[in-house]
Amino acid sequence: MTGGRTALPSPTADRAVSALVTRALAGEFGPAPAGTRVSLAFDTRQAVRHRGRSGGYRNEVLSLRVADSVGSCAVEPGTLSAEVLDGLAGAELAGLLRHPRRPVRLAALDAYLGRVLPHTPENGARRRPLPAGDSLARSRARAAAVVGLLPEPPLIARVLVVGVVNSLLEALRWRGLDYLPCDLKGGRTEWDEPVSTDALARLDDCDALLVSGMTLGNGTFDPLLDHARATGKPLVLFAQSGAAVAPRLLGAGVSAVSAEPYPFFWLDGGPGAIHLYGPAGPSGPAGPGEEGAR
């Protein structure tokens, strides 16, 4: 299943990202984007079925390149036309930050922030290597790192997972944590558990939230952030969409971030990395993808 497909609220429900766009346009994070242009606009489409897994999924991602930075946002498969891409290539970045389509705004913001605030220790990032291997091995390694950002039991017992990734659920099970899987697409998990399409209805039933960055691009993030702020529950973002955007939300309701800028782990079998922000988490292995975990 794809990550982050929660039921869509009204089109104006993107306060967190809109506030960052306003700050970016004002030059609060670095040089203002005025005059900077997108050199490359492209989309990446994938159909996945890992070895040994009973089901698969499809994803499509819009990416914009600005100098040495690539910003990305997932889109619903089939909704991104060649004409849209043609209109984005060469466009001024400041204009794309005001674009009427939310995924374009997020990809533009991601590219901008990835350029002015790259994933370095000076900006709060901890580089976490991902080993070479097949798609399932790399998915499990990433999942172990992401789940390791959550507090350990018994501080939490049940995690709301918004954007179902079976490797994340596997890592949660390995740590003895219960979970509430939510995804707009619905369906069932690898363990034949029902997947809710209404994440907001399950908020009061969890101790922590594990949320896909795709929610930043489809307008479903703000209610989750509001709940975390109001209750003090940990909210961990795992972000390919908006990988450079998510760290800017730390301390404002987000407790930790796994940032994975383009190229994503599923594009290559060689070694790679993700970038972790926030508490270091437990020192031991967090899941079956960790070296020596079993």
N, C-alpha and C positions, 0 to 999 in steps of 0.2 A: 504493500500500500504506500501511497505517497504521504509525505508528512505535511501537517499544518492545514488540512482542509476542514476547518470547522465551519459551522453554519454562519453565513455572512450577515453581519449587521448592516446598518445604514452606511452609505458611501462616505459619510463624514467621520466615521469612527476610526480615525487614525491620528489622534492627538499627539501621541508620543513621537511618531515619525515626523509629523508636520512641525512640531516644535524644533526638532533637529534641523529640518530644512530651513526654517527661519533663521536659526543661528548660523548655519552654513552660508546662507546668502549674505549675512551681515559680516562674514569674515571672522567669526568668533573662534573657529578651530584652526585657522591658518589663513593663507592668502585667499581672498574671496574668489569664487568661481567665475566671475564675470570675465569674458574674453577667452576662457578655456573651452576647447572644442573636443567632441568625441571623435576619435580617429577610426574606431571600428565598432560596429554593432553586429552581434551574431546570436544565434540561438543554438542550444544543445538539446538534442532529444535522445532519450534512452528508454529502452524496454528491458526490464531486469527479471531474471529468475535464477536465484542462487542455487548452486548444487545442493541437493538434499532438501530444499524447501518446497512446500506444496503449492505455493502461489507466487505471483509476480506482480509487477506494477510498471507504470509508465510515468515519466517525468519530462517536462520541458522547461528550459531555463533561458531567460533573456540575459545577455551580458553586454556591457558597454566598456570599451577601453578608453582610458584617459591617461596619456603618457605611459607610465610603467604600471598603472593600476587598472585592474579589471573589477567592475562591480556587477553583481548578479541579482536576479530575482526570479523565482519560479513563477510560471504562468500555467493556466489551464491548458493541457495539450490541445493543439489545433487552433488556438486563438491568436497566434502570432503570425501575421502574414508577412510575405516578402516586402510588401509596400510599406509596412510599419518599419521594418528594419532599414529600408532605404531612406526613410525620413529621419531616422535617428543618427545615421552615420554622417559625420560632419557638423551635427547640430551643436549649438552653444550649450554648455553644461548648465548654465544658470537658467536657461529656458526649459531644459528638461527637468529641472528640479520643480518647475511649476506645471509640468505636463498634466493633462487631464487624466491619464491612465496611471493608476497607483503603482503597478509594477515598474513602469518607466521611471517614475519619481524615485522609487527605492533603489533601482539599479544605478541611477545617476548619483544619488546620495552615497551609495556604497562605493562607487568609483572615486568620488571626491574624497571621502573620509579615508579610504585606503591609500590615497596619495598623500594627504597632509598628516595623517596619523597612522602610519603603517604598523603592522603587528610586530613590535619590537619590545624588548624589556623596558626601555625608557617610557613606553606608552602602556605598560602594565601587562604585557603578554608573556606567557611562558610557552616556548615552543615544545610541542610534544610530537616526537617522530612517530610515523606510521610505517610499519614494515612492508617490504615488498611481499606480494602474494596474490592469490586469486581474490575475486570480489568479496566472497564471504569472509575470508580471513581478515581482509582489510576493514570490512564493515564491523566485524567483532572487535577488532583493535580500537577502532574509533568509538564504538559503543562503550567499551570499558573505560576509556578516558572520560567520556561525557558523564556517565553514571557516577564516576569517581568525584564529580563536582558536587554531588548531593551530600547532605549530612548522613552520617552513619546511623543505622538502627542502634538503640531504640529512640533516637531523637526524632525520627520519622518512621512511619510504618506503611503508609499508602501514598502513592505518587499518581497524580493526574498526568497522563501522557497525552499531549495534544500534538498530533502528527505521528501516526503509528509507524514505527520502524521495528521490525521483529528482533533485530539484533539488540536494540535498546531494551526491549522487554525481556529478552534472554539474560542480559546483564543484570537487570533488576531482580529477576528470579534468582540468579546466582547469589546475589547479596541478601536474599531472604526478604525482599520488599514486595508488598502487594502493589498492584497498579490498577488504574482505571483507564483503559485505552479509548481515545477519542479521535475521530477522523471524519471529515465531511463525507468521504466515500463510503463509510460504514463497513460492513462485511464482518469478517472474523479473523482473529489472530492465527498464528501458526499453531497454537494450542487449542484452537476451536473455541476461543472466547469471543463473545459478541463485542463489537466495536460501536460505541455510542457516537451518534452524529451531533450531539448537543453537549459540548464541553461545559458550558455555563451551568447546566443543570447538575453537574457533578462536583462543582467547586467546593461545596460544604463537606464533601465526603473524603477530602484528601488532606494530607499534612504537608505536601510539597507539590510543585508544578515543574514538569519537564516539557518544554515548549519548543516547537520547531520555529526556525526563523521565517518559514513561509507565512506565518501569521502576520509578520511585519508587512508583507506585500499584499495580503488579501483583506486587510482591515479588521481582522479578528483579534488582534493583540491587546488592545486597550482594556477590555473588560477583565482579561486575565491579569494584567498589570495592576488594575485597580484593586482586584481581590487580594493580590499579594501585598500591596501597600497597606490595605486596611487591616489585614490579619497578621502581617509579619511572617507569612509562610515563605520558605525559600522558593525562588523561581529561577530555574536554570534554563538558559536559551542555548540551543544547539543550532548554529546558523551557517548554512551555505548561502541562502538568500540573506542579504544584508549582513555579511560577515564582519564588515568594518563598522556597521551601524550598531549592532548589538552591544559591543563594549561601551558605547557612549551612554547606555542606559543603566550601567552599573551604579548602584547606590541610589537609584530612583525607583526601586521596586524589584530590580533584577539583582540577584545575589551572585551569579556566576555565569560565564559564557564559554562555550566552545565555538570558536570562529574558524571556518574553513573556506578561505577564498578560493576562487578558480585558479588552477584546475582541481576539481573535486576527486576524492579518492577512487570513485568508480570509473574514472576516465583512463586510469593508468595502473599497471601492475607493479610499477617500481616503487621505491621508497618515497614517502612524502611526509607531510606534517599537518597538524592542526595547531591552533593557538588558544591557550586556556587563560582565562581571566577570572579573578576572584579567589576565594579560598582554595588552598591546595588540595583539600579533601583528604581521604584516608591514605596512609602510606602504603598499605598492602594492595594487592591486585583487586580490581573492581569488577572483574568479570572474566568469562572464559576466553576472551581475546587477549588477555594479558600474558606476557611471557612467564612461563612457570606457574600459571594459575592452577593447572591440573596436571 
